């Protein structure tokens, strides 16, 4: 029986841990996109904007997400998974900070555009990264997790935000401070995740 070396054992555990961390990050992206939902009635009442404005705020997120998916979907094949996800996380952090600083509808438009761009940039790269790091004997795991994680994140984000808004202090900001802390933790972990994809020219 072959003895597994210390470095090989670390690589195995590193790949497995990285896989599930990325799955959590993919769920976090969806959770972040649904987090503002319980707050929009509060925003509308406080800043007196119409239902049309509220619809437009939702709409710009979808447009920004689609634009990012169409223009950056294959970028990680050329630059690597980590650089694209790092850039996306910085954009998402800027979006969270815009929500924290929000004092009117304009801030919400800005925050949602940044959130859509960051989510669109990260989603494709993370999904591909999951396939890169999936166990060799479970070839479909990356695709399955990549499909389940966003749905789970949407539900968790809406539920968690609703609870924090209802029962936590500072309902307009607490949920965003929680998101900011989570994104910073993930950002700090990025250098330790193995980026094993082969870069493609072009």
TIDORO-185837 format. One record per residue (C-alpha): residue number from 1; residue in one letter; x negated, y negated, z negated. Coordinates in steps of 0.001 Angstrom, whole numbers, plus 524288, in hexadecimal, padded with zeros to 5 digits. Last residue first. Example, Ala and Ser with C-alpha at 12.3 -4.5 7.8 and 13.67 -1.06 7.14 Angstrom:
<minus>
 num residuo     X     Y     Z
   2       S 7CA9A 80424 7E41C
   1       A 7CFF4 81194 7E188
</minus>
This chain:
<minus>
 num residuo     X     Y     Z
 202       X 81968 776DD 866B8
 201       X 810A2 78129 860BB
 200       X 81652 78B0C 8573C
 199       X 8117E 78C08 8494C
 198       X 8116C 79997 84361
 197       X 819F0 79A1A 83742
 196       X 813E4 79E63 82A68
 195       X 81675 7926F 82201
 194       X 8142D 79809 8146B
 193       X 81AD8 79002 809C1
 192       X 811BC 789EE 7FFAC
 191       X 810C7 77C98 80631
 190       X 81FC4 77B89 805F4
 189       X 8217A 77CFE 7F735
 188       X 8207E 76E6A 7F440
 187       X 82B1D 76B75 7FE48
 186       X 833F6 7759B 7F7F5
 185       X 83240 76F2E 7EAAA
 184       X 8347F 761A4 7F086
 183       X 840E5 76682 7F736
 182       X 84613 76BE0 7EA5D
 181       X 84320 75F4F 7E2EB
 180       X 849B4 756EE 7ED48
 179       X 855A4 75FC1 7ED5D
 178       X 8571A 75E57 7DE95
 177       X 8555A 74F9C 7DFBC
 176       X 85FCD 74FCE 7EA40
 175       X 8698B 756D6 7E173
 174       X 8670D 74D12 7D6A1
 173       X 86978 740F1 7DEED
 172       X 877D7 73DB1 7E0AC
 171       X 87C38 74618 7D52D
 170       X 873BA 73EF4 7CB18
 169       X 875A7 748F7 7C04C
 168       X 87A53 756A7 7C39B
 167       X 887F5 75C66 7C246
 166       X 88F8E 7593E 7CE9F
 165       X 8848A 754F2 7D7A5
 164       X 87BA7 75FD7 7D2E8
 163       X 88659 76A09 7D474
 162       X 88A2A 7654E 7E205
 161       X 87C02 764F0 7E64D
 160       X 879F0 772F0 7E200
 159       X 88639 777E6 7E8C3
 158       X 883AD 770BA 7F587
 157       X 8755E 77467 7F5C9
 156       X 877B1 78294 7F210
 155       X 881C4 78490 7FCCC
 154       X 87972 77E2F 80740
 153       X 86D4D 7854F 80290
 152       X 873BC 7929D 8038D
 151       X 87795 78FC7 8119B
 150       X 869CF 78AFC 814BB
 149       X 8636E 7970D 80E7A
 148       X 86BB9 7A161 81551
 147       X 86739 79F39 82355
 146       X 858A1 79DC3 820CE
 145       X 85981 7A90F 81738
 144       X 85EEC 7B1CD 821ED
 143       X 8551E 7AD18 82C15
 142       X 8498E 7AEFD 82301
 141       X 84E30 7BC64 81E90
 140       X 84F57 7C22D 82C2F
 139       X 841B1 7C801 82D07
 138       X 84218 7CEB9 81FF0
 137       X 8361E 7D7B3 82079
 136       X 82D09 7CCA1 82456
 135       X 831B9 7C464 818C1
 134       X 83657 7B6D4 81D1F
 133       X 82BE3 7AC4A 81D95
 132       X 82C77 7A82F 82BE4
 131       X 83B4D 7A9F3 82C69
 130       X 83CA5 7A0F7 820AB
 129       X 833A9 79727 82754
 128       X 83C9F 796E2 83329
 127       X 84846 7937D 82A97
 126       X 83FF6 78985 82357
 125       X 83BB7 782D1 82FEE
 124       X 84989 78250 83554
 123       X 84F65 77CD9 828DD
 122       X 844B3 77305 825B8
 121       X 84627 7698F 830FA
 120       X 85502 769E8 830B2
 119       X 85554 76800 821F9
 118       X 84BFD 75C8B 8228D
 117       X 85356 755CE 82D95
 116       X 86098 757E5 82732
 115       X 85BF4 7530E 819F3
 114       X 85586 7471E 81FF3
 113       X 86226 743DE 8272F
 112       X 86A1C 74651 81AE7
 111       X 861A9 73D62 81291
 110       X 8621A 73268 81C83
 109       X 870E3 7332B 81E10
 108       X 8726A 733B8 80F4C
 107       X 869C2 727CB 80DA8
 106       X 8722D 72047 8173D
 105       X 87E71 72403 80FA2
 104       X 87A1A 71CA5 8039F
 103       X 87118 71C6A 7F7CC
 102       X 86940 728AE 7FA71
 101       X 85C00 72966 7F39E
 100       X 85DD9 7377C 7EF34
  99       X 8638D 73B5C 7FC60
  98       X 8580D 734E6 80350
  97       X 84EAE 73C3C 7FA61
  96       X 85537 748F7 7FE81
  95       X 85375 74562 80CD0
  94       X 84527 741F5 80ADC
  93       X 84331 74F26 8045C
  92       X 849AA 7558D 8101A
  91       X 8404D 74EAD 81965
  90       X 834BB 75328 81127
  89       X 83A3F 760F7 8110B
  88       X 83B6C 760DC 81FDB
  87       X 82D30 75CD5 82142
  86       X 828E6 767F3 81869
  85       X 831B7 77184 81FA8
  84       X 82B9B 76DB2 82CB3
  83       X 81DB0 76E77 82775
  82       X 8203B 77BC4 820FF
  81       X 8264A 78305 82C77
  80       X 81B4D 780F9 83628
  79       X 81908 77636 84019
  78       X 81CFC 77D38 84C9B
  77       X 8271C 78713 84829
  76       X 82B0C 77D57 83D92
  75       X 82FE6 773F1 847F9
  74       X 839CE 77D8E 84D6C
  73       X 845FC 77774 8473F
  72       X 84073 769AC 8471A
  71       X 84857 762BB 851A6
  70       X 85537 76A1C 85202
  69       X 855A7 76D2C 84380
  68       X 85208 75F3B 83FE4
  67       X 85C8C 75961 848AA
  66       X 866AE 762DF 8436A
  65       X 8638B 75F75 83555
  64       X 863C8 750E3 83848
  63       X 87101 75232 83EF2
  62       X 87697 75A7A 833E6
  61       X 871C9 750EC 8299D
  60       X 876F1 7456E 83170
  59       X 88489 74B6C 83142
  58       X 88612 74C45 82283
  57       X 88337 73DC7 8213A
  56       X 88C53 73B21 82CC7
  55       X 8976D 74246 825EB
  54       X 8954F 739FE 819BE
  53       X 8954E 72D9F 821E9
  52       X 8A225 731C3 8280C
  51       X 8A79C 734BA 81A80
  50       X 8A509 7269D 816EC
  49       X 89AB2 72060 80E62
  48       X 89D9B 71A2A 8013A
  47       X 89034 71B67 7FADC
  46       X 8949A 72163 7EDFB
  45       X 8A07D 728B4 7F2F6
  44       X 899A4 72DF6 7FF01
  43       X 88D89 731D2 7F74E
  42       X 8958F 738E3 7ECF4
  41       X 89D47 7403E 7F757
  40       X 89068 74373 7FDE5
  39       X 88A2F 7492A 7F1B5
  38       X 88F1F 7572F 7F267
  37       X 8896C 75869 80033
  36       X 87BCE 7530D 7FD33
  35       X 8764F 7609C 7F9D5
  34       X 87A93 76778 80657
  33       X 86E55 7642E 80E2A
  32       X 8659A 766B5 8026D
  31       X 86B55 77451 80096
  30       X 868DD 77747 80EE3
  29       X 85A8D 77380 80DAC
  28       X 859A1 77AA3 800A7
  27       X 85E00 78758 80717
  26       X 852B8 7862C 810BC
  25       X 849A0 7830B 8055E
  24       X 84E1C 78F41 7FE2F
  23       X 84B4B 79789 80A31
  22       X 83E03 790EB 80B12
  21       X 83B2B 794A6 7FCF9
  20       X 83FD0 7A263 7FFE6
  19       X 8363B 7A418 80B20
  18       X 82B2E 79D7A 803C5
  17       X 82C89 7A705 7F87D
  16       X 82C3E 7B289 801C5
  15       X 820C1 7AD34 80984
  14       X 81901 7AA05 7FD55
  13       X 81BE9 7B739 7F73D
  12       X 8168E 7BDF3 80334
  11       X 80B19 7B4A6 8044E
  10       X 807C0 7B695 7F5EB
   9       X 807D9 7C551 7F7C1
   8       X 7FF0F 7C41C 803AE
   7       X 7F57B 7BBD4 7FC03
   6       X 7F51A 7C57D 7F0A0
   5       X 7F327 7D13D 7F955
   4       X 7FD8D 7DB97 7FB43
   3       X 7F829 7E923 7F8DD
   2       X 7FA8A 7F2A6 803EA
   1       X 80000 80000 80000
</minus>
